[in-house]
Amino acid sequence: MRKGIRLKKIILIVILVLIIILGVVFYKYNDVIIPIIYSSEDIGSYEIKTMLEAKKLNPKTYTFNLGNETVTIPLPDGAVEFKNNAYPNDMQFLISLKNDNLEKYLNVTLPNNGYKVDQEGSGIFIESQDGTIKFVESVAMFTANFMKMRLSI
């Protein structure tokens, strides 16, 4: 009789541990898991890998050539270049909305790095302080928790 009770306790403990582990994994990665479950977007292995990479909080910059000049612009924390056959545009990035506050990026990060920002809807017009470098950032939702950001010169 005691072995039956002991086995039931072990099974109950294993089930509780698995529930806790699944809960922690879901809490940490729900912004990636939910779009996969609902399949409202066409999400494959490239998109999942990119979304997981965008969750990492590390400041990044993007460097490009504009005529004879090399320009470096700060990107929102965790921005990851988002380009493959399905997303062929250059200068396109995926951003986790849980990691980055877009308003902080526009109102603090860019001005602290010498850029003036003017926003009209989803178009963000960025200009260097001296007015020589001008480009547009457009943002669009990718999933409920991730946004695509594209730079245009």
N, C-alpha and C positions, 0 to 999 in steps of 0.2 A: 504494500500500500504506500509506503514512504517513497519508493522509487517513482511511482506514478505522480505523486505530488511534486517531487524534486524535478522530474522531467517537465512538468507543466510550468514550474517556476522558471526553468532555464529557457523554455520556448517563449514565455512571456517576456523575459528580459531581452532575449534576442530580437523579438518583434519590437519592443520599445526602443532599443538601440537603433534598429533599422529605420524606424519612424523618425527618430531624432536626426539621424544622418541625412535622410531624405529631406526633412524640413530645413536643415541648415543649407544643403545644396540648393534647394528651391529658393530660399531666402536670398542667397548670394547671387544666383544666376537666373532669377525669375524674368528679368528683362530680356534674356535670350531664350529661355525655355517657352514662355507664353507665345511668342510669335511662331515658334516651331509647331506647337500644339495646334494653334488656330489656323495656321497656314494661310493667313490673309495675304502674305507676301510670298514670293517665290524665293524661299531660303534654302540654300544648299550648303555644302561644306565650306566654300569660300566665304560666304556671308557669315556663317557661324564663327569661323576662325577670326574674321575681321571684327565681329562684334565682341568676341572675348578679348581680343587685343585692345580694342578701344576702351575697355573697362579699366585698363591700367592707367594710373595717374602719373604720367610723366610728361613734363612740358616738352613741346616739340616746336621746331621751326621748319619753314619750307623755303628753299632757296631756288630762285629761277632767274633766268637772264631776260633782261628788258633792254633790247638794243645792245649797247656796249657795256651796260651796267649790270652787275649782279645784285639782286634784291633778296633780302631775307626778311620774312614776315613771321611773327609768332603765330602759332596755331593754338586752338583751345587744348586744354589738358587731355591727353589720351587720343587726340586725333590720329587716325590711321588712313594712309592713302588707300583709296577705294577704286581700283582699276583692274579690270580683267575683260574678257570677251563680252560679258553681259553688261558691263559698265565701262564703256570705252573712253569716256571723257578724261582728259588730262586735268591735273590740279583739282581732283575731287577727293574728299575725305569723309570718313564716317566718324561721328562723334556720339559718345554715350551721354545722354541727358542726365543720367544719375551722377556722373563724375564732374561734369562741367556746368557752370552757370554761364549761359550765353551772354547775359547782361554784364557779368563781371568781365568777360573776355572783351566785349565791345567797349565798355565804359572805363575799364582799368588797364587791362593788359595791352591793348593796342595803343591807347594814348601814352602809356608809360614807355612805349617803344617808338615814339615819334610819329604816330599816325593819327589823323583826324578821322572821325567816323560820323557818317550821316546815314540813318536808317529810314527806309520807306517800304513798309510792308515786309516782304521776305528779301528784298534787295538791300544790301548793306554796301554803301559807297565809302571806300577807304582811300585816303589821300595822305601822302607824306606831308610833314609839316611845311616843307618848302614848296609843295605843290607840283613837284616834278614827277612823282610816281602816283598813278591813279589806277585803281582796279575795283572790281565789284565782287562781293561775296554773295552768293545766293544760297539760301538754306531751304531745305524741304524735308519733311518727315520721311523716314524710311520705315520704321516701326514706331510703336507708341513710345519707346524709350531710346531710339537712335535717330539721328538726323544726318542727312547728307549735306555737306557744305562744298560748294564749288567756287573756285576763284576764276575770274575772267579779267583779262587785261584790256 
